[in-house]
Amino acid sequence: MKYLTLLFLLIAVYPARPQTTVNGETKGPCSPAVIGSNSTVTLSCPGLSKEELATFKNLLNKLLVNQLTREEAMDKFAEVLNHIDKLEPNNSYGNLRTRCLLMGDALLKYADSRRPLKPPVTNKDDLLNYNEWWKENDFGLRRTLFDDIIKLHDELSAIHEVDHPLDRLLNDAASKYKQRQQNVPWALEMPQAYFMSIDDIAQMGYRFKSLANDLLEK
């Protein structure tokens, strides 16, 4: 959780202005608490990213430098907070949560689209077709979604949002990719040992949806 604390020393700037005691109620993704006659303002901003927090801090510093009256300053706060309150709660997680849901749906849809194409295996020719189907499951994912999967996973890791089953699936995919580059003939002959399975791909989808539920609770 991120906090900004500001002390308005307006008594020294405006000696003729009477002191008042202000008590504030906090709510929302970025909420002010104004307590006491010295007007100490504490902002709790769990819904802001580091970049957004820096922007907000700069705005607050400008308010102090311009020596606005307390009423003018609080009006400005109200404008900013009104904008933030219109954002999705816990906005720093909101975008990731939505992307996790979309990624989970995309992976499950991809797996569902590939399952009906699985050929029956009754003879050697069928086995060749089956192996081609297995390899294409992996190739198709890497052509379309895999770069976005890695990017999203890295962003989640950066905020310490970890899903160990997903980590294992991605580590296994990376290991298989490396091994098949080193053993091309064997990889073509036995793709089950060197390419992601359709079940692994579906499991990735379920793991991203599970992460989305975890982020909902932040």
Rosetta constraint file for C-alpha pairs under 8 A:
AtomPair CA 1 CA 44 HARMONIC 7.27 0.50
AtomPair CA 1 CA 45 HARMONIC 6.66 0.50
AtomPair CA 1 CA 46 HARMONIC 4.82 0.50
AtomPair CA 2 CA 44 HARMONIC 6.17 0.50
AtomPair CA 2 CA 45 HARMONIC 5.36 0.50
AtomPair CA 2 CA 46 HARMONIC 5.71 0.50
AtomPair CA 2 CA 48 HARMONIC 8.00 0.50
AtomPair CA 3 CA 42 HARMONIC 7.00 0.50
AtomPair CA 3 CA 43 HARMONIC 5.58 0.50
AtomPair CA 3 CA 44 HARMONIC 4.84 0.50
AtomPair CA 3 CA 45 HARMONIC 6.00 0.50
AtomPair CA 4 CA 42 HARMONIC 5.96 0.50
AtomPair CA 4 CA 43 HARMONIC 5.19 0.50
AtomPair CA 4 CA 44 HARMONIC 6.86 0.50
AtomPair CA 4 CA 45 HARMONIC 7.90 0.50
AtomPair CA 4 CA 57 HARMONIC 7.33 0.50
AtomPair CA 5 CA 40 HARMONIC 7.34 0.50
AtomPair CA 5 CA 41 HARMONIC 5.88 0.50
AtomPair CA 5 CA 42 HARMONIC 4.57 0.50
AtomPair CA 5 CA 43 HARMONIC 6.33 0.50
AtomPair CA 6 CA 40 HARMONIC 6.07 0.50
AtomPair CA 6 CA 41 HARMONIC 5.30 0.50
AtomPair CA 6 CA 42 HARMONIC 6.49 0.50
AtomPair CA 7 CA 38 HARMONIC 7.44 0.50
AtomPair CA 7 CA 39 HARMONIC 6.53 0.50
AtomPair CA 7 CA 40 HARMONIC 4.78 0.50
AtomPair CA 7 CA 41 HARMONIC 6.37 0.50
AtomPair CA 8 CA 38 HARMONIC 7.01 0.50
AtomPair CA 8 CA 39 HARMONIC 5.95 0.50
AtomPair CA 8 CA 40 HARMONIC 6.49 0.50
AtomPair CA 8 CA 41 HARMONIC 7.85 0.50
AtomPair CA 8 CA 64 HARMONIC 7.47 0.50
AtomPair CA 8 CA 70 HARMONIC 7.83 0.50
AtomPair CA 9 CA 13 HARMONIC 6.95 0.50
AtomPair CA 9 CA 38 HARMONIC 6.99 0.50
AtomPair CA 9 CA 39 HARMONIC 7.85 0.50
AtomPair CA 10 CA 14 HARMONIC 5.72 0.50
AtomPair CA 10 CA 15 HARMONIC 7.86 0.50
AtomPair CA 10 CA 67 HARMONIC 8.00 0.50
AtomPair CA 10 CA 69 HARMONIC 7.19 0.50
AtomPair CA 10 CA 70 HARMONIC 7.19 0.50
AtomPair CA 11 CA 15 HARMONIC 5.21 0.50
AtomPair CA 11 CA 16 HARMONIC 7.95 0.50
AtomPair CA 11 CA 17 HARMONIC 6.94 0.50
AtomPair CA 11 CA 19 HARMONIC 7.39 0.50
AtomPair CA 13 CA 67 HARMONIC 7.94 0.50
AtomPair CA 19 CA 37 HARMONIC 6.13 0.50
AtomPair CA 20 CA 36 HARMONIC 7.93 0.50
AtomPair CA 20 CA 37 HARMONIC 5.39 0.50
AtomPair CA 21 CA 35 HARMONIC 7.16 0.50
AtomPair CA 21 CA 36 HARMONIC 4.96 0.50
AtomPair CA 21 CA 37 HARMONIC 4.27 0.50
AtomPair CA 21 CA 38 HARMONIC 7.75 0.50
AtomPair CA 21 CA 39 HARMONIC 7.55 0.50
AtomPair CA 22 CA 34 HARMONIC 5.98 0.50
AtomPair CA 22 CA 35 HARMONIC 5.44 0.50
AtomPair CA 22 CA 36 HARMONIC 5.58 0.50
AtomPair CA 22 CA 37 HARMONIC 6.53 0.50
AtomPair CA 22 CA 39 HARMONIC 6.86 0.50
AtomPair CA 23 CA 33 HARMONIC 7.21 0.50
AtomPair CA 23 CA 34 HARMONIC 5.36 0.50
AtomPair CA 23 CA 35 HARMONIC 4.69 0.50
AtomPair CA 23 CA 36 HARMONIC 6.60 0.50
AtomPair CA 24 CA 32 HARMONIC 7.07 0.50
AtomPair CA 24 CA 33 HARMONIC 4.84 0.50
AtomPair CA 24 CA 34 HARMONIC 4.80 0.50
AtomPair CA 24 CA 35 HARMONIC 6.39 0.50
AtomPair CA 25 CA 32 HARMONIC 7.46 0.50
AtomPair CA 25 CA 33 HARMONIC 6.07 0.50
AtomPair CA 25 CA 34 HARMONIC 7.94 0.50
AtomPair CA 26 CA 31 HARMONIC 5.07 0.50
AtomPair CA 26 CA 32 HARMONIC 5.73 0.50
AtomPair CA 26 CA 33 HARMONIC 5.77 0.50
AtomPair CA 27 CA 31 HARMONIC 5.34 0.50
AtomPair CA 27 CA 32 HARMONIC 7.96 0.50
AtomPair CA 28 CA 85 HARMONIC 6.16 0.50
AtomPair CA 28 CA 89 HARMONIC 7.24 0.50
AtomPair CA 29 CA 44 HARMONIC 7.85 0.50
AtomPair CA 29 CA 45 HARMONIC 6.01 0.50
AtomPair CA 29 CA 46 HARMONIC 6.15 0.50
AtomPair CA 29 CA 47 HARMONIC 4.84 0.50
AtomPair CA 29 CA 48 HARMONIC 7.73 0.50
AtomPair CA 29 CA 84 HARMONIC 7.18 0.50
AtomPair CA 29 CA 85 HARMONIC 6.53 0.50
AtomPair CA 29 CA 89 HARMONIC 5.57 0.50
AtomPair CA 29 CA 90 HARMONIC 5.75 0.50
AtomPair CA 29 CA 91 HARMONIC 7.60 0.50
AtomPair CA 30 CA 43 HARMONIC 6.57 0.50
AtomPair CA 30 CA 44 HARMONIC 5.47 0.50
AtomPair CA 30 CA 45 HARMONIC 4.13 0.50
AtomPair CA 30 CA 46 HARMONIC 6.60 0.50
AtomPair CA 30 CA 47 HARMONIC 6.30 0.50
AtomPair CA 30 CA 48 HARMONIC 7.52 0.50
AtomPair CA 30 CA 81 HARMONIC 6.80 0.50
AtomPair CA 30 CA 84 HARMONIC 7.04 0.50
AtomPair CA 30 CA 85 HARMONIC 7.55 0.50
AtomPair CA 31 CA 43 HARMONIC 5.45 0.50
AtomPair CA 31 CA 44 HARMONIC 5.45 0.50
AtomPair CA 31 CA 45 HARMONIC 6.62 0.50
AtomPair CA 31 CA 81 HARMONIC 7.37 0.50
AtomPair CA 32 CA 41 HARMONIC 6.40 0.50
AtomPair CA 32 CA 42 HARMONIC 5.62 0.50
AtomPair CA 32 CA 43 HARMONIC 4.44 0.50
AtomPair CA 32 CA 44 HARMONIC 6.65 0.50
AtomPair CA 33 CA 41 HARMONIC 5.62 0.50
AtomPair CA 33 CA 42 HARMONIC 5.19 0.50
AtomPair CA 33 CA 43 HARMONIC 6.35 0.50
AtomPair CA 34 CA 39 HARMONIC 5.94 0.50
AtomPair CA 34 CA 40 HARMONIC 5.79 0.50
AtomPair CA 34 CA 41 HARMONIC 4.62 0.50
AtomPair CA 34 CA 42 HARMONIC 6.64 0.50
AtomPair CA 35 CA 39 HARMONIC 5.91 0.50
AtomPair CA 35 CA 40 HARMONIC 5.88 0.50
AtomPair CA 35 CA 41 HARMONIC 6.86 0.50
AtomPair CA 36 CA 40 HARMONIC 6.86 0.50
AtomPair CA 45 CA 53 HARMONIC 7.77 0.50
AtomPair CA 46 CA 90 HARMONIC 6.37 0.50
AtomPair CA 46 CA 92 HARMONIC 7.98 0.50
AtomPair CA 47 CA 89 HARMONIC 6.51 0.50
AtomPair CA 47 CA 90 HARMONIC 3.86 0.50
AtomPair CA 47 CA 91 HARMONIC 4.83 0.50
AtomPair CA 47 CA 92 HARMONIC 5.42 0.50
AtomPair CA 47 CA 93 HARMONIC 7.57 0.50
AtomPair CA 48 CA 52 HARMONIC 5.58 0.50
AtomPair CA 48 CA 53 HARMONIC 5.71 0.50
AtomPair CA 48 CA 90 HARMONIC 7.23 0.50
AtomPair CA 48 CA 91 HARMONIC 6.28 0.50
AtomPair CA 48 CA 92 HARMONIC 5.51 0.50
AtomPair CA 49 CA 53 HARMONIC 5.97 0.50
AtomPair CA 49 CA 91 HARMONIC 7.82 0.50
AtomPair CA 49 CA 92 HARMONIC 5.24 0.50
AtomPair CA 50 CA 54 HARMONIC 6.17 0.50
AtomPair CA 51 CA 55 HARMONIC 6.37 0.50
AtomPair CA 52 CA 56 HARMONIC 6.16 0.50
AtomPair CA 53 CA 57 HARMONIC 6.06 0.50
AtomPair CA 54 CA 58 HARMONIC 6.22 0.50
AtomPair CA 55 CA 59 HARMONIC 6.38 0.50
AtomPair CA 56 CA 60 HARMONIC 6.34 0.50
AtomPair CA 57 CA 61 HARMONIC 6.18 0.50
AtomPair CA 58 CA 62 HARMONIC 6.24 0.50
AtomPair CA 59 CA 63 HARMONIC 6.38 0.50
AtomPair CA 60 CA 64 HARMONIC 6.50 0.50
AtomPair CA 61 CA 65 HARMONIC 6.23 0.50
AtomPair CA 62 CA 66 HARMONIC 6.08 0.50
AtomPair CA 63 CA 67 HARMONIC 6.44 0.50
AtomPair CA 63 CA 68 HARMONIC 6.24 0.50
AtomPair CA 63 CA 73 HARMONIC 6.56 0.50
AtomPair CA 64 CA 68 HARMONIC 6.71 0.50
AtomPair CA 68 CA 72 HARMONIC 5.84 0.50
AtomPair CA 68 CA 73 HARMONIC 5.75 0.50
AtomPair CA 69 CA 73 HARMONIC 6.04 0.50
AtomPair CA 70 CA 74 HARMONIC 6.09 0.50
AtomPair CA 71 CA 75 HARMONIC 6.11 0.50
AtomPair CA 72 CA 76 HARMONIC 6.37 0.50
AtomPair CA 73 CA 77 HARMONIC 6.29 0.50
AtomPair CA 74 CA 78 HARMONIC 6.08 0.50
AtomPair CA 75 CA 79 HARMONIC 6.40 0.50
AtomPair CA 76 CA 80 HARMONIC 6.40 0.50
AtomPair CA 77 CA 81 HARMONIC 5.97 0.50
AtomPair CA 78 CA 82 HARMONIC 5.80 0.50
AtomPair CA 79 CA 83 HARMONIC 6.44 0.50
AtomPair CA 80 CA 84 HARMONIC 6.37 0.50
AtomPair CA 81 CA 85 HARMONIC 5.94 0.50
AtomPair CA 82 CA 86 HARMONIC 6.57 0.50
AtomPair CA 83 CA 87 HARMONIC 7.06 0.50
AtomPair CA 85 CA 89 HARMONIC 7.50 0.50
AtomPair CA 87 CA 91 HARMONIC 6.46 0.50
AtomPair CA 88 CA 94 HARMONIC 6.28 0.50
AtomPair CA 89 CA 94 HARMONIC 7.11 0.50
AtomPair CA 90 CA 94 HARMONIC 6.14 0.50
AtomPair CA 90 CA 218 HARMONIC 7.12 0.50
AtomPair CA 91 CA 95 HARMONIC 6.89 0.50
AtomPair CA 92 CA 96 HARMONIC 7.67 0.50
AtomPair CA 93 CA 97 HARMONIC 5.98 0.50
AtomPair CA 93 CA 215 HARMONIC 6.38 0.50
AtomPair CA 93 CA 218 HARMONIC 7.50 0.50
AtomPair CA 94 CA 98 HARMONIC 6.26 0.50
AtomPair CA 94 CA 215 HARMONIC 7.80 0.50
AtomPair CA 94 CA 216 HARMONIC 7.97 0.50
AtomPair CA 95 CA 99 HARMONIC 6.19 0.50
AtomPair CA 96 CA 100 HARMONIC 6.02 0.50
AtomPair CA 96 CA 152 HARMONIC 7.78 0.50
AtomPair CA 96 CA 156 HARMONIC 7.62 0.50
AtomPair CA 96 CA 212 HARMONIC 7.69 0.50
AtomPair CA 96 CA 215 HARMONIC 7.95 0.50
AtomPair CA 97 CA 101 HARMONIC 6.33 0.50
AtomPair CA 97 CA 211 HARMONIC 7.51 0.50
AtomPair CA 97 CA 212 HARMONIC 4.67 0.50
AtomPair CA 97 CA 213 HARMONIC 7.69 0.50
AtomPair CA 97 CA 215 HARMONIC 5.83 0.50
AtomPair CA 97 CA 216 HARMONIC 6.96 0.50
AtomPair CA 98 CA 102 HARMONIC 6.22 0.50
AtomPair CA 98 CA 212 HARMONIC 7.10 0.50
AtomPair CA 99 CA 103 HARMONIC 5.91 0.50
AtomPair CA 99 CA 152 HARMONIC 7.82 0.50
AtomPair CA 100 CA 104 HARMONIC 5.98 0.50
AtomPair CA 100 CA 152 HARMONIC 7.73 0.50
AtomPair CA 100 CA 208 HARMONIC 5.14 0.50
AtomPair CA 100 CA 209 HARMONIC 6.00 0.50
AtomPair CA 100 CA 211 HARMONIC 6.73 0.50
AtomPair CA 100 CA 212 HARMONIC 5.35 0.50
AtomPair CA 101 CA 105 HARMONIC 6.19 0.50
AtomPair CA 101 CA 208 HARMONIC 6.56 0.50
AtomPair CA 101 CA 209 HARMONIC 5.19 0.50
AtomPair CA 101 CA 212 HARMONIC 5.79 0.50
AtomPair CA 102 CA 106 HARMONIC 6.05 0.50
AtomPair CA 103 CA 107 HARMONIC 6.11 0.50
AtomPair CA 103 CA 149 HARMONIC 7.45 0.50
AtomPair CA 103 CA 205 HARMONIC 6.74 0.50
AtomPair CA 103 CA 208 HARMONIC 6.66 0.50
AtomPair CA 103 CA 209 HARMONIC 7.86 0.50
AtomPair CA 104 CA 108 HARMONIC 6.23 0.50
AtomPair CA 104 CA 204 HARMONIC 7.13 0.50
AtomPair CA 104 CA 205 HARMONIC 3.84 0.50
AtomPair CA 104 CA 206 HARMONIC 5.99 0.50
AtomPair CA 104 CA 207 HARMONIC 7.28 0.50
AtomPair CA 104 CA 208 HARMONIC 4.99 0.50
AtomPair CA 104 CA 209 HARMONIC 5.17 0.50
AtomPair CA 105 CA 109 HARMONIC 5.98 0.50
AtomPair CA 105 CA 205 HARMONIC 6.45 0.50
AtomPair CA 105 CA 209 HARMONIC 7.73 0.50
AtomPair CA 106 CA 110 HARMONIC 6.05 0.50
AtomPair CA 106 CA 205 HARMONIC 7.35 0.50
AtomPair CA 107 CA 111 HARMONIC 6.19 0.50
AtomPair CA 107 CA 145 HARMONIC 7.98 0.50
AtomPair CA 107 CA 201 HARMONIC 6.52 0.50
AtomPair CA 107 CA 202 HARMONIC 6.08 0.50
AtomPair CA 107 CA 204 HARMONIC 7.01 0.50
AtomPair CA 107 CA 205 HARMONIC 4.84 0.50
AtomPair CA 108 CA 112 HARMONIC 6.08 0.50
AtomPair CA 108 CA 201 HARMONIC 7.56 0.50
AtomPair CA 108 CA 202 HARMONIC 5.18 0.50
AtomPair CA 108 CA 205 HARMONIC 5.38 0.50
AtomPair CA 108 CA 206 HARMONIC 7.56 0.50
AtomPair CA 109 CA 113 HARMONIC 6.12 0.50
AtomPair CA 110 CA 114 HARMONIC 6.38 0.50
AtomPair CA 110 CA 141 HARMONIC 7.98 0.50
AtomPair CA 111 CA 115 HARMONIC 6.25 0.50
AtomPair CA 111 CA 198 HARMONIC 5.94 0.50
AtomPair CA 111 CA 199 HARMONIC 7.63 0.50
AtomPair CA 111 CA 201 HARMONIC 6.53 0.50
AtomPair CA 111 CA 202 HARMONIC 5.72 0.50
AtomPair CA 112 CA 116 HARMONIC 7.42 0.50
AtomPair CA 113 CA 117 HARMONIC 7.69 0.50
AtomPair CA 114 CA 118 HARMONIC 7.04 0.50
AtomPair CA 114 CA 137 HARMONIC 6.98 0.50
AtomPair CA 114 CA 198 HARMONIC 7.70 0.50
AtomPair CA 115 CA 198 HARMONIC 7.50 0.50
AtomPair CA 117 CA 133 HARMONIC 7.50 0.50
AtomPair CA 118 CA 130 HARMONIC 6.70 0.50
AtomPair CA 118 CA 133 HARMONIC 6.42 0.50
AtomPair CA 119 CA 126 HARMONIC 6.94 0.50
AtomPair CA 119 CA 129 HARMONIC 6.66 0.50
AtomPair CA 119 CA 130 HARMONIC 5.62 0.50
AtomPair CA 119 CA 133 HARMONIC 7.56 0.50
AtomPair CA 120 CA 126 HARMONIC 6.54 0.50
AtomPair CA 120 CA 130 HARMONIC 7.34 0.50
AtomPair CA 121 CA 126 HARMONIC 4.81 0.50
AtomPair CA 121 CA 127 HARMONIC 5.56 0.50
AtomPair CA 121 CA 130 HARMONIC 6.92 0.50
AtomPair CA 122 CA 126 HARMONIC 6.07 0.50
AtomPair CA 122 CA 127 HARMONIC 7.61 0.50
AtomPair CA 123 CA 127 HARMONIC 6.43 0.50
AtomPair CA 124 CA 128 HARMONIC 6.53 0.50
AtomPair CA 125 CA 129 HARMONIC 6.50 0.50
AtomPair CA 126 CA 130 HARMONIC 6.04 0.50
AtomPair CA 127 CA 131 HARMONIC 6.11 0.50
AtomPair CA 128 CA 132 HARMONIC 6.27 0.50
AtomPair CA 129 CA 133 HARMONIC 6.19 0.50
AtomPair CA 130 CA 134 HARMONIC 6.22 0.50
AtomPair CA 131 CA 135 HARMONIC 6.22 0.50
AtomPair CA 131 CA 189 HARMONIC 7.92 0.50
AtomPair CA 131 CA 190 HARMONIC 7.46 0.50
AtomPair CA 131 CA 191 HARMONIC 6.25 0.50
AtomPair CA 131 CA 192 HARMONIC 7.76 0.50
AtomPair CA 132 CA 136 HARMONIC 6.08 0.50
AtomPair CA 133 CA 137 HARMONIC 6.33 0.50
AtomPair CA 134 CA 138 HARMONIC 7.05 0.50
AtomPair CA 134 CA 191 HARMONIC 6.77 0.50
AtomPair CA 134 CA 192 HARMONIC 7.09 0.50
AtomPair CA 134 CA 195 HARMONIC 7.31 0.50
AtomPair CA 134 CA 196 HARMONIC 7.90 0.50
AtomPair CA 134 CA 197 HARMONIC 6.80 0.50
AtomPair CA 134 CA 198 HARMONIC 7.67 0.50
AtomPair CA 135 CA 139 HARMONIC 6.20 0.50
AtomPair CA 135 CA 191 HARMONIC 6.18 0.50
AtomPair CA 135 CA 195 HARMONIC 6.08 0.50
AtomPair CA 135 CA 196 HARMONIC 7.85 0.50
AtomPair CA 136 CA 140 HARMONIC 5.60 0.50
AtomPair CA 137 CA 141 HARMONIC 6.37 0.50
AtomPair CA 137 CA 196 HARMONIC 7.31 0.50
AtomPair CA 137 CA 197 HARMONIC 7.16 0.50
AtomPair CA 137 CA 198 HARMONIC 6.44 0.50
AtomPair CA 138 CA 142 HARMONIC 6.30 0.50
AtomPair CA 138 CA 195 HARMONIC 5.89 0.50
AtomPair CA 138 CA 196 HARMONIC 5.39 0.50
AtomPair CA 138 CA 197 HARMONIC 7.25 0.50
AtomPair CA 138 CA 198 HARMONIC 7.97 0.50
AtomPair CA 139 CA 143 HARMONIC 6.19 0.50
AtomPair CA 140 CA 144 HARMONIC 6.33 0.50
AtomPair CA 141 CA 145 HARMONIC 5.51 0.50
AtomPair CA 141 CA 146 HARMONIC 5.82 0.50
AtomPair CA 142 CA 146 HARMONIC 4.65 0.50
AtomPair CA 142 CA 147 HARMONIC 7.11 0.50
AtomPair CA 145 CA 149 HARMONIC 6.14 0.50
AtomPair CA 146 CA 150 HARMONIC 6.33 0.50
AtomPair CA 147 CA 151 HARMONIC 6.24 0.50
AtomPair CA 148 CA 152 HARMONIC 6.02 0.50
AtomPair CA 149 CA 153 HARMONIC 6.06 0.50
AtomPair CA 150 CA 154 HARMONIC 6.08 0.50
AtomPair CA 151 CA 155 HARMONIC 6.31 0.50
AtomPair CA 152 CA 156 HARMONIC 6.25 0.50
AtomPair CA 153 CA 157 HARMONIC 6.18 0.50
AtomPair CA 154 CA 158 HARMONIC 6.18 0.50
AtomPair CA 155 CA 159 HARMONIC 6.84 0.50
AtomPair CA 156 CA 160 HARMONIC 6.38 0.50
AtomPair CA 156 CA 161 HARMONIC 5.04 0.50
AtomPair CA 156 CA 162 HARMONIC 6.95 0.50
AtomPair CA 157 CA 161 HARMONIC 5.36 0.50
AtomPair CA 157 CA 162 HARMONIC 6.05 0.50
AtomPair CA 161 CA 211 HARMONIC 7.92 0.50
AtomPair CA 162 CA 167 HARMONIC 7.88 0.50
AtomPair CA 163 CA 167 HARMONIC 6.26 0.50
AtomPair CA 163 CA 207 HARMONIC 7.28 0.50
AtomPair CA 163 CA 211 HARMONIC 7.09 0.50
AtomPair CA 164 CA 168 HARMONIC 6.19 0.50
AtomPair CA 165 CA 169 HARMONIC 6.29 0.50
AtomPair CA 165 CA 207 HARMONIC 7.25 0.50
AtomPair CA 166 CA 170 HARMONIC 6.19 0.50
AtomPair CA 166 CA 203 HARMONIC 7.97 0.50
AtomPair CA 166 CA 204 HARMONIC 6.07 0.50
AtomPair CA 166 CA 207 HARMONIC 5.91 0.50
AtomPair CA 166 CA 208 HARMONIC 7.80 0.50
AtomPair CA 167 CA 171 HARMONIC 6.00 0.50
AtomPair CA 168 CA 172 HARMONIC 5.96 0.50
AtomPair CA 169 CA 173 HARMONIC 6.19 0.50
AtomPair CA 169 CA 200 HARMONIC 6.84 0.50
AtomPair CA 169 CA 204 HARMONIC 7.05 0.50
AtomPair CA 170 CA 174 HARMONIC 6.16 0.50
AtomPair CA 171 CA 175 HARMONIC 6.10 0.50
AtomPair CA 172 CA 176 HARMONIC 6.10 0.50
AtomPair CA 173 CA 177 HARMONIC 6.15 0.50
AtomPair CA 173 CA 195 HARMONIC 7.32 0.50
AtomPair CA 173 CA 196 HARMONIC 6.12 0.50
AtomPair CA 174 CA 178 HARMONIC 6.27 0.50
AtomPair CA 175 CA 179 HARMONIC 6.13 0.50
AtomPair CA 176 CA 180 HARMONIC 6.09 0.50
AtomPair CA 176 CA 193 HARMONIC 7.36 0.50
AtomPair CA 176 CA 194 HARMONIC 4.70 0.50
AtomPair CA 176 CA 195 HARMONIC 6.06 0.50
AtomPair CA 176 CA 196 HARMONIC 7.60 0.50
AtomPair CA 177 CA 181 HARMONIC 6.41 0.50
AtomPair CA 177 CA 194 HARMONIC 6.65 0.50
AtomPair CA 177 CA 195 HARMONIC 6.99 0.50
AtomPair CA 178 CA 182 HARMONIC 6.59 0.50
AtomPair CA 179 CA 183 HARMONIC 6.08 0.50
AtomPair CA 179 CA 194 HARMONIC 6.78 0.50
AtomPair CA 180 CA 184 HARMONIC 5.30 0.50
AtomPair CA 180 CA 186 HARMONIC 7.61 0.50
AtomPair CA 180 CA 187 HARMONIC 5.31 0.50
AtomPair CA 180 CA 194 HARMONIC 5.64 0.50
AtomPair CA 183 CA 187 HARMONIC 6.03 0.50
AtomPair CA 184 CA 188 HARMONIC 6.20 0.50
AtomPair CA 185 CA 189 HARMONIC 6.26 0.50
AtomPair CA 186 CA 190 HARMONIC 5.86 0.50
AtomPair CA 186 CA 191 HARMONIC 7.76 0.50
AtomPair CA 187 CA 191 HARMONIC 5.02 0.50
AtomPair CA 187 CA 193 HARMONIC 7.17 0.50
AtomPair CA 187 CA 194 HARMONIC 5.58 0.50
AtomPair CA 187 CA 195 HARMONIC 7.91 0.50
AtomPair CA 190 CA 194 HARMONIC 7.23 0.50
AtomPair CA 191 CA 195 HARMONIC 5.49 0.50
AtomPair CA 192 CA 196 HARMONIC 7.45 0.50
AtomPair CA 192 CA 197 HARMONIC 7.10 0.50
AtomPair CA 196 CA 200 HARMONIC 6.31 0.50
AtomPair CA 196 CA 201 HARMONIC 7.01 0.50
AtomPair CA 197 CA 201 HARMONIC 6.48 0.50
AtomPair CA 198 CA 202 HARMONIC 6.28 0.50
AtomPair CA 199 CA 203 HARMONIC 6.11 0.50
AtomPair CA 200 CA 204 HARMONIC 6.31 0.50
AtomPair CA 201 CA 205 HARMONIC 6.64 0.50
AtomPair CA 202 CA 206 HARMONIC 6.50 0.50
AtomPair CA 203 CA 207 HARMONIC 6.15 0.50
AtomPair CA 204 CA 208 HARMONIC 6.28 0.50
AtomPair CA 205 CA 209 HARMONIC 6.40 0.50
AtomPair CA 206 CA 210 HARMONIC 6.17 0.50
AtomPair CA 207 CA 211 HARMONIC 6.23 0.50
AtomPair CA 208 CA 212 HARMONIC 6.28 0.50
AtomPair CA 209 CA 213 HARMONIC 6.47 0.50
AtomPair CA 210 CA 214 HARMONIC 6.38 0.50
AtomPair CA 211 CA 215 HARMONIC 6.20 0.50
AtomPair CA 212 CA 216 HARMONIC 6.27 0.50
AtomPair CA 213 CA 217 HARMONIC 6.91 0.50
AtomPair CA 214 CA 218 HARMONIC 7.12 0.50
